[in-house]
Amino acid sequence: MIPFKPVSQNARRSSPPRTDARLSGIVTAAFGRHFEVRTAMGVVRCHTRGKKNAYACGDEVDIAPAGDGLGVIEALHPRRNLLWRSDAFRQKLIAANLSRVVVVVAPEPGFSGLLVSRCLAAAESENLSALIALNKADLVASLPAARERLQIFAALGYPVLELSALTGADALTPWLHGERAILIGQSGMGKSTLVNALVPEASAATAEISEALDSGRHTTTLSRLYPRGDGWLIDSPGLQAFGLAHIDATALEAAFVEFRPYLGQCRFRDCRHEAEPGCELRAAVDAGFIAARRFKHFQIIRAEIAAARRANPGW
Protein backbone atom coordinates (compact mmCIF):
# COMPACT_ATOMS: atom_id res chain seq x y z
CA MET A 1 0.00 0.00 0.00
CA ILE A 2 1.27 3.48 -0.88
CA PRO A 3 1.49 5.51 2.36
CA PHE A 4 -0.59 8.64 2.59
CA LYS A 5 1.55 11.75 2.33
CA PRO A 6 0.02 14.90 3.82
CA VAL A 7 0.01 18.03 1.67
CA SER A 8 0.95 21.34 3.19
CA GLN A 9 -1.65 24.09 3.50
CA ASN A 10 0.35 26.28 1.09
CA ALA A 11 0.48 23.53 -1.49
CA ARG A 12 -3.27 23.01 -1.27
CA ARG A 13 -3.85 26.69 -1.89
CA SER A 14 -1.45 26.99 -4.86
CA SER A 15 -2.03 23.62 -6.62
CA PRO A 16 -5.55 22.23 -6.94
CA PRO A 17 -5.75 18.43 -6.83
CA ARG A 18 -5.13 16.78 -10.23
CA THR A 19 -7.76 14.52 -11.72
CA ASP A 20 -7.84 12.46 -14.89
CA ALA A 21 -10.27 14.47 -17.04
CA ARG A 22 -10.35 11.99 -19.91
CA LEU A 23 -13.66 10.57 -21.08
CA SER A 24 -14.23 7.50 -23.20
CA GLY A 25 -16.72 7.61 -26.01
CA ILE A 26 -17.63 6.55 -29.52
CA VAL A 27 -17.27 8.64 -32.68
CA THR A 28 -20.77 9.30 -34.03
CA ALA A 29 -19.92 11.71 -36.86
CA ALA A 30 -16.80 12.56 -38.82
CA PHE A 31 -16.39 15.63 -41.00
CA GLY A 32 -12.91 16.74 -41.97
CA ARG A 33 -10.77 17.11 -38.86
CA HIS A 34 -13.83 17.51 -36.65
CA PHE A 35 -15.74 14.73 -34.93
CA GLU A 36 -18.72 14.21 -32.68
CA VAL A 37 -18.08 11.83 -29.80
CA ARG A 38 -20.88 10.39 -27.67
CA THR A 39 -19.80 9.99 -24.05
CA ALA A 40 -21.50 9.27 -20.74
CA MET A 41 -21.59 13.05 -20.25
CA GLY A 42 -23.24 13.74 -23.61
CA VAL A 43 -22.09 14.51 -27.13
CA VAL A 44 -18.81 16.41 -27.40
CA ARG A 45 -17.60 18.18 -30.55
CA CYS A 46 -13.95 17.26 -30.90
CA HIS A 47 -10.91 18.01 -32.99
CA THR A 48 -7.55 16.26 -33.17
CA ARG A 49 -4.06 17.40 -32.31
CA GLY A 50 -1.90 18.37 -35.28
CA LYS A 51 -2.99 17.03 -38.65
CA LYS A 52 -4.01 13.59 -37.46
CA ASN A 53 -7.58 12.79 -38.45
CA ALA A 54 -7.58 9.02 -38.92
CA TYR A 55 -10.81 8.35 -37.05
CA ALA A 56 -14.07 6.88 -38.30
CA CYS A 57 -17.64 6.50 -37.11
CA GLY A 58 -17.73 3.65 -34.62
CA ASP A 59 -14.22 4.28 -33.33
CA GLU A 60 -13.85 4.08 -29.56
CA VAL A 61 -11.70 6.93 -28.30
CA ASP A 62 -10.54 8.81 -25.23
CA ILE A 63 -11.08 12.56 -25.25
CA ALA A 64 -9.99 15.48 -23.09
CA PRO A 65 -12.96 17.84 -22.54
CA ALA A 66 -12.16 21.50 -23.16
CA GLY A 67 -15.41 23.03 -21.91
CA ASP A 68 -18.53 24.33 -23.69
CA GLY A 69 -19.19 20.94 -25.27
CA LEU A 70 -15.79 20.85 -26.96
CA GLY A 71 -12.90 18.45 -26.60
CA VAL A 72 -9.77 16.92 -28.09
CA ILE A 73 -9.37 13.28 -29.14
CA GLU A 74 -6.37 11.94 -27.23
CA ALA A 75 -6.31 8.20 -27.92
CA LEU A 76 -7.83 5.52 -30.13
CA HIS A 77 -8.86 2.17 -28.66
CA PRO A 78 -7.87 -0.95 -30.66
CA ARG A 79 -10.27 -1.58 -33.54
CA ARG A 80 -12.04 -4.88 -34.08
CA ASN A 81 -12.32 -4.10 -37.78
CA LEU A 82 -12.24 -1.18 -40.22
CA LEU A 83 -14.23 -0.60 -43.40
CA TRP A 84 -12.40 1.76 -45.75
CA ARG A 85 -11.69 2.50 -49.39
CA SER A 86 -8.44 3.40 -51.08
CA ASP A 87 -6.75 4.07 -54.38
CA ALA A 88 -3.09 4.64 -55.21
CA PHE A 89 -2.69 7.81 -53.14
CA ARG A 90 -5.83 8.40 -51.09
CA GLN A 91 -7.79 6.57 -48.48
CA LYS A 92 -11.14 7.20 -46.85
CA LEU A 93 -12.16 5.63 -43.58
CA ILE A 94 -15.84 4.68 -43.60
CA ALA A 95 -16.62 2.98 -40.27
CA ALA A 96 -15.01 0.89 -37.54
CA ASN A 97 -16.03 -1.82 -35.09
CA LEU A 98 -18.89 -3.07 -37.23
CA SER A 99 -20.70 -6.39 -37.11
CA ARG A 100 -22.85 -6.11 -40.24
CA VAL A 101 -22.75 -4.40 -43.63
CA VAL A 102 -26.00 -3.67 -45.47
CA VAL A 103 -25.50 -2.93 -49.17
CA VAL A 104 -28.46 -0.85 -50.33
CA VAL A 105 -29.54 -1.02 -53.98
CA ALA A 106 -32.71 -0.06 -55.82
CA PRO A 107 -34.40 -0.73 -59.17
CA GLU A 108 -34.09 2.98 -60.00
CA PRO A 109 -31.64 4.57 -60.58
CA GLY A 110 -29.61 1.73 -62.03
CA PHE A 111 -27.11 0.19 -59.60
CA SER A 112 -23.67 -1.20 -60.33
CA GLY A 113 -23.20 -4.92 -59.78
CA LEU A 114 -19.45 -4.30 -59.74
CA LEU A 115 -19.86 -1.86 -56.86
CA VAL A 116 -21.91 -4.46 -54.97
CA SER A 117 -19.04 -6.94 -55.45
CA ARG A 118 -16.60 -4.32 -54.15
CA CYS A 119 -18.71 -3.72 -51.04
CA LEU A 120 -19.06 -7.44 -50.36
CA ALA A 121 -15.32 -8.01 -50.86
CA ALA A 122 -14.54 -5.19 -48.43
CA ALA A 123 -16.90 -6.74 -45.86
CA GLU A 124 -15.51 -10.26 -46.34
CA SER A 125 -11.92 -8.99 -45.98
CA GLU A 126 -12.85 -7.77 -42.49
CA ASN A 127 -14.90 -10.90 -41.64
CA LEU A 128 -18.12 -8.91 -41.52
CA SER A 129 -21.58 -10.31 -42.10
CA ALA A 130 -23.18 -8.77 -45.21
CA LEU A 131 -26.61 -8.62 -46.79
CA ILE A 132 -28.27 -6.73 -49.63
CA ALA A 133 -31.34 -4.53 -49.18
CA LEU A 134 -33.32 -4.06 -52.39
CA ASN A 135 -35.07 -0.80 -51.61
CA LYS A 136 -37.90 0.84 -53.59
CA ALA A 137 -39.59 -2.50 -54.14
CA ASP A 138 -42.76 -0.52 -54.92
CA LEU A 139 -41.27 0.27 -58.36
CA VAL A 140 -42.88 -2.86 -59.74
CA ALA A 141 -42.07 -2.22 -63.40
CA SER A 142 -38.31 -2.27 -62.87
CA LEU A 143 -38.25 -4.72 -59.95
CA PRO A 144 -37.87 -7.97 -61.98
CA ALA A 145 -34.71 -6.72 -63.71
CA ALA A 146 -33.20 -5.73 -60.36
CA ARG A 147 -34.02 -9.15 -58.92
CA GLU A 148 -32.34 -10.87 -61.86
CA ARG A 149 -29.16 -8.80 -61.46
CA LEU A 150 -28.97 -9.68 -57.77
CA GLN A 151 -29.43 -13.40 -58.33
CA ILE A 152 -25.67 -14.03 -58.56
CA PHE A 153 -25.27 -12.64 -55.04
CA ALA A 154 -28.29 -14.45 -53.61
CA ALA A 155 -26.89 -17.71 -55.04
CA LEU A 156 -23.79 -17.19 -52.90
CA GLY A 157 -25.85 -17.07 -49.72
CA TYR A 158 -26.08 -13.31 -49.27
CA PRO A 159 -29.60 -12.49 -48.06
CA VAL A 160 -31.47 -10.17 -50.44
CA LEU A 161 -34.28 -8.35 -48.65
CA GLU A 162 -36.97 -6.52 -50.60
CA LEU A 163 -38.56 -3.47 -49.01
CA SER A 164 -39.77 0.06 -49.57
CA ALA A 165 -38.41 2.60 -47.11
CA LEU A 166 -41.38 4.85 -47.85
CA THR A 167 -43.72 2.37 -46.20
CA GLY A 168 -41.35 1.05 -43.53
CA ALA A 169 -38.37 -1.21 -43.05
CA ASP A 170 -39.92 -4.24 -41.36
CA ALA A 171 -38.00 -6.69 -43.57
CA LEU A 172 -34.68 -5.29 -42.43
CA THR A 173 -35.43 -4.65 -38.74
CA PRO A 174 -34.77 -8.21 -37.43
CA TRP A 175 -31.38 -8.25 -39.16
CA LEU A 176 -30.27 -5.14 -37.26
CA HIS A 177 -31.25 -6.21 -33.75
CA GLY A 178 -28.21 -5.84 -31.51
CA GLU A 179 -25.96 -5.25 -34.53
CA ARG A 180 -23.39 -2.53 -35.20
CA ALA A 181 -24.46 -2.00 -38.79
CA ILE A 182 -23.78 0.35 -41.68
CA LEU A 183 -25.79 1.16 -44.79
CA ILE A 184 -23.58 1.59 -47.86
CA GLY A 185 -24.32 1.96 -51.54
CA GLN A 186 -24.57 4.35 -54.43
CA SER A 187 -26.27 7.73 -54.21
CA GLY A 188 -29.99 7.65 -54.88
CA MET A 189 -30.58 4.17 -53.45
CA GLY A 190 -32.64 5.62 -50.58
CA LYS A 191 -30.24 5.03 -47.69
CA SER A 192 -31.22 8.20 -45.84
CA THR A 193 -34.92 7.46 -46.28
CA LEU A 194 -34.23 3.99 -44.95
CA VAL A 195 -32.44 5.47 -41.93
CA ASN A 196 -35.48 7.68 -41.26
CA ALA A 197 -37.69 4.59 -41.30
CA LEU A 198 -35.36 2.69 -38.95
CA VAL A 199 -34.48 5.64 -36.69
CA PRO A 200 -37.36 8.14 -36.89
CA GLU A 201 -35.52 10.77 -34.87
CA ALA A 202 -32.69 10.83 -37.38
CA SER A 203 -34.51 13.20 -39.77
CA ALA A 204 -31.86 12.49 -42.40
CA ALA A 205 -32.07 14.67 -45.52
CA THR A 206 -33.47 13.17 -48.67
CA ALA A 207 -33.57 14.39 -52.26
CA GLU A 208 -35.17 13.58 -55.55
CA ILE A 209 -33.26 11.46 -58.05
CA SER A 210 -31.52 13.25 -60.90
CA GLU A 211 -33.02 11.38 -63.83
CA ALA A 212 -30.78 13.09 -66.36
CA LEU A 213 -27.64 11.60 -64.79
CA ASP A 214 -29.28 8.36 -63.61
CA SER A 215 -27.76 8.97 -60.19
CA GLY A 216 -28.86 10.45 -56.91
CA ARG A 217 -27.75 13.74 -55.45
CA HIS A 218 -25.33 13.44 -52.56
CA THR A 219 -27.70 14.18 -49.69
CA THR A 220 -25.46 12.60 -47.03
CA THR A 221 -22.08 14.33 -46.95
CA LEU A 222 -20.73 12.63 -43.85
CA SER A 223 -21.11 9.35 -42.04
CA ARG A 224 -23.30 9.50 -38.96
CA LEU A 225 -23.95 6.90 -36.27
CA TYR A 226 -27.38 6.53 -34.68
CA PRO A 227 -27.75 4.49 -31.46
CA ARG A 228 -30.42 1.85 -31.89
CA GLY A 229 -31.34 -0.42 -29.01
CA ASP A 230 -28.36 -2.55 -28.06
CA GLY A 231 -26.55 -1.65 -31.29
CA TRP A 232 -26.26 1.20 -33.71
CA LEU A 233 -26.73 2.10 -37.36
CA ILE A 234 -24.44 4.22 -39.55
CA ASP A 235 -25.68 6.17 -42.55
CA SER A 236 -22.84 6.79 -45.01
CA PRO A 237 -22.37 9.06 -48.04
CA GLY A 238 -23.27 7.66 -51.42
CA LEU A 239 -20.45 5.80 -53.14
CA GLN A 240 -19.43 6.43 -56.72
CA ALA A 241 -16.15 4.55 -56.33
CA PHE A 242 -14.86 1.94 -53.90
CA GLY A 243 -11.15 1.33 -54.39
CA LEU A 244 -9.62 -1.64 -52.58
CA ALA A 245 -5.91 -0.91 -53.02
CA HIS A 246 -5.27 -1.90 -49.40
CA ILE A 247 -6.32 -5.52 -50.09
CA ASP A 248 -3.58 -7.70 -51.58
CA ALA A 249 -4.23 -10.26 -54.31
CA THR A 250 -4.39 -13.24 -51.95
CA ALA A 251 -6.87 -11.53 -49.64
CA LEU A 252 -8.97 -10.44 -52.61
CA GLU A 253 -9.27 -14.03 -53.84
CA ALA A 254 -10.49 -15.13 -50.41
CA ALA A 255 -12.94 -12.19 -50.27
CA PHE A 256 -14.87 -13.76 -53.17
CA VAL A 257 -16.60 -16.49 -51.18
CA GLU A 258 -17.29 -18.78 -54.14
CA PHE A 259 -13.56 -18.95 -54.92
CA ARG A 260 -12.60 -20.45 -51.58
CA PRO A 261 -13.14 -24.17 -52.39
CA TYR A 262 -10.77 -23.85 -55.37
CA LEU A 263 -7.98 -21.74 -53.89
CA GLY A 264 -4.72 -23.61 -53.58
CA GLN A 265 -5.91 -26.30 -56.01
CA CYS A 266 -4.34 -24.89 -59.19
CA ARG A 267 -1.40 -26.69 -60.81
CA PHE A 268 0.92 -23.75 -60.16
CA ARG A 269 1.22 -22.19 -56.73
CA ASP A 270 1.56 -18.69 -58.22
CA CYS A 271 -1.37 -19.12 -60.62
CA ARG A 272 -2.93 -15.79 -61.59
CA HIS A 273 -6.06 -17.48 -62.93
CA GLU A 274 -5.56 -16.11 -66.40
CA ALA A 275 -4.28 -18.49 -69.11
CA GLU A 276 -2.24 -20.90 -66.97
CA PRO A 277 -2.89 -24.61 -67.57
CA GLY A 278 -4.47 -26.46 -64.68
CA CYS A 279 -6.23 -23.42 -63.21
CA GLU A 280 -9.04 -24.76 -61.03
CA LEU A 281 -10.65 -21.35 -60.69
CA ARG A 282 -11.06 -20.86 -64.43
CA ALA A 283 -12.22 -24.46 -64.77
CA ALA A 284 -14.94 -23.71 -62.20
CA VAL A 285 -15.99 -20.67 -64.23
CA ASP A 286 -16.12 -22.71 -67.44
CA ALA A 287 -18.20 -25.37 -65.67
CA GLY A 288 -20.66 -22.78 -64.37
CA PHE A 289 -19.78 -23.26 -60.70
CA ILE A 290 -18.55 -19.65 -60.52
CA ALA A 291 -20.57 -16.94 -62.27
CA ALA A 292 -18.63 -15.45 -65.18
CA ARG A 293 -19.83 -11.98 -64.19
CA ARG A 294 -18.42 -12.34 -60.69
CA PHE A 295 -15.12 -13.60 -62.09
CA LYS A 296 -15.01 -10.52 -64.33
CA HIS A 297 -15.60 -8.31 -61.28
CA PHE A 298 -12.65 -10.02 -59.57
CA GLN A 299 -10.41 -9.43 -62.59
CA ILE A 300 -11.34 -5.74 -62.77
CA ILE A 301 -10.72 -5.16 -59.06
CA ARG A 302 -7.45 -7.12 -59.12
CA ALA A 303 -6.18 -5.09 -62.09
CA GLU A 304 -7.04 -1.84 -60.29
CA ILE A 305 -5.20 -2.96 -57.16
CA ALA A 306 -2.13 -3.94 -59.21
CA ALA A 307 -2.16 -0.56 -61.01
CA ALA A 308 -2.48 1.30 -57.70
CA ARG A 309 0.44 -0.59 -56.20
CA ARG A 310 2.60 0.09 -59.24
CA ALA A 311 1.79 3.79 -58.95
CA ASN A 312 2.48 3.77 -55.21
CA PRO A 313 4.89 1.03 -54.14
CA GLY A 314 4.22 2.12 -50.56
CA TRP A 315 1.19 -0.15 -50.53
PyMOL commands that set and color helices and strands:
alter all, ss='L'
color gray80, all
select helices_A, chain A and resi 9-14+113-125+143-154+165-167+173-176+191-198+200-202+249-255+257-262+280-286+292-311
alter helices_A, ss='H'
color red, helices_A
select strands_A, chain A and resi 23-31+34-39+42-48+60-67+70-76+82-86+91-96+100-105+129-134+160-162+180-184+209-210+215-216+223-228+231-235
alter strands_A, ss='S'
color yellow, strands_A
deselect
rebuild
show_as cartoon
